Amino acid sequence: MTAKSIEQLTLTLLAYCISYSTGFLFADSETRFNGELIPRDAEVCVTQNITFTSLLLEEPKKNFSIGFAVKNITTKGQYVAVDHDRIKKVNETVSQFSMYNITFGTEDVTDPYYFTVRSYYWKTFGDIDDTQQLGQGSVVLVYPLPEKIQDFKCIMLNYLSMRCTWNYGKDYYGEGNMPDVIFQWKIPSFSRSWTNCSHLNIMDGYCYWKRTTGYYITNKNITVRITLKQKCDINVSSEFNIDTSRIVQPNPLSSISSKVVNSTCIQLLWNTADSEPQHPKEHRVIVSAKGVNVQTIRFVTTRYTERHPHNLTICNLHPYTEHTFSVSIKPVGLYSGFYSDPRDIVSRTYSDVPSASPEVTDGGYYSYKRDCYGNGKKRRVCIFWKSIKNEHKNGPMEGILGQFTAIHKKGQNVREEWAEDSTYGCSTLLCSTSYNFTIKARNVNGTSESSSTLTIPTFASAIKSPQFIVESGNRSDVYISWDHRGKSNVKKFIVAWCRNRNGACWKDHQVFWSSFPSDAKDAVLQINSPHYFLYGVSVLTDHSSSGVKWQDCVYLKDGTPDQKPQNVFVSAGFEDNTLVVLWDKLPCKSNEPYINMYNIQYRKRSEKYQNGLNVSRLGAAKVVLRDLEEDQTYIVTVRGITREGRYGPESEPETGVPINKSLKPAVIAVISVTVLVGVIFAGLGFFDILRRCEKKAQKEVKEARVITRSDALGQKDFGRQNSNDSGLDLTPSPD
């Protein structure tokens, strides 16, 4: 390219750039408009209205219009054009836009809430462009409406100063939203002019002023006016009339001390020198122990006795207990008002013997009854009790005393002593003797005068403890149900529970119990972590009791069994065509429900149809299957059933073959024929023997006839034998 060509190209580009920039400047000047937005900035309260006016300060253009845009929290920081129908066109150069019933627009108003409004001169409505803006934007601050104050009250402090307090009745959400507070007071009988409070705390809501002359404030009526002035030019005022003679609060006691008299009395001494001494006062003494008020004492002084020290002896206190004495005063008579701030002192009464004993209940024991079987003459019996409360110990404890007194003097009395923190104790008693048990507490001062008793029957007269089950469905609900069939003249049931430690109650843990009426069959308890406790049920009648029998088994309530019976054994029964089924009962597990029955299913190996029967858990784990077919193999399974009817898994199948030990008809027929034949042959043999005997007898007779007479005379006559006498005793034996 030649130099001339380069020069021409440069001039062309320069001319293009100049023409472009000139057009840009002209366009910029054509879209800038002169205008004004009124009001410039504003402060409003919620529920108020506000109107914005936009003025065009130059000649209007064809097809242009004045519009508005708003930016607030709901627009997420962007200007949004106001709808055309909400804009009022006054003329070609003036338009207006109004906002009604203004709200905060958000629930979080801890900081001042505001919104911004801009005015535009649009050719295309809603086309927001900064170059088309008329005047500056307007920022509007929104404040809460002021309301009249509430709970206004004043206290005159020892006749020298006064303090008034109030609350605003609403939350103004921070100091930035608070209205200005103007507190003024005057004494109408003295002056009509208002005096501003010199010590005003707006945020905490109080005003305090003190008489500068040092003299006591006399009985006067004061008027107070409180005005709340919000920045939106809305004000609210409240006026209150105060009778200073009814709002006096004296200064607290200047000193207080105590002196212990004995185990139930303490003397208090105090002085009111710091309080105004010219007017009578009411003195109030509140006595408390362990945070609980036990008594309140009041008395009134005169203007003469008020100036002197005061003392009071308070009795009927609990021994060996820290008591807090709170003393305050208030004016009475011409002046009245409020109690002074209290002055407290703590003092402990002297110790004494325990004022209560551990608590036992009838049926509240358990015994090892197996010790009385056979030749055993003694049994081990354990009593459980509720420890005495701390307020009844009255001093350092030393032990628990138990006395077993034999009834009807059939045995020796037994005395036991247990540790002071124990909750049950055991002793060895005669099986054949009933006892009255008495329990007392002992501390460093002696033994309690009161006692608690129960009766322990003999082994022979004791009632059998009820059978019961314990279930739990969650972390705290415990359900106990028992069977009291066969128990007559029942008075009540005792349900007891204690912390389990190796199958026995934990000695330093409390034993609990509850009583239930004679017709009760179950109980519901609230116990945290129920699987860590032992449970027992005792029944009481008019003449005896059973005591408890502890168990630690807690079943899962409303659950489905997961265990299957073990060691199922099937064998032929002693009766014909029967099978005997044995199994191990399912043990108690914390995650398993109570098994109420067992379901036994059986069928012939060659068949699919099953037979079944249920057996109660209370009996032996055994059942006899009857009416079976001999020489057939039967398959048998066992499973558990809950009280709700839920079935557990089946056991491993076992087989058995029933046997018929009776004789078959064919065998019976053969045996019958054999016996008949034997009888016939036996009969024929018998007649043959008779016939032979008869012939022999006839022969003997003939031989006897030839005996000579002389021989006959030489013999002793035995009498004549019967011809039928064969010489054999055929009389059946008595055996």
Disulfide bonds with the S-S distance in Angstrom:
Cys45-Cys232 1.77
Cys154-Cys164 1.89
Cys197-Cys207 1.82
Cys265-Cys315 2.09
Cys372-Cys431 1.94
Cys382-Cys426 1.86
Cys498-Cys505 1.99
Cys553-Cys588 1.57
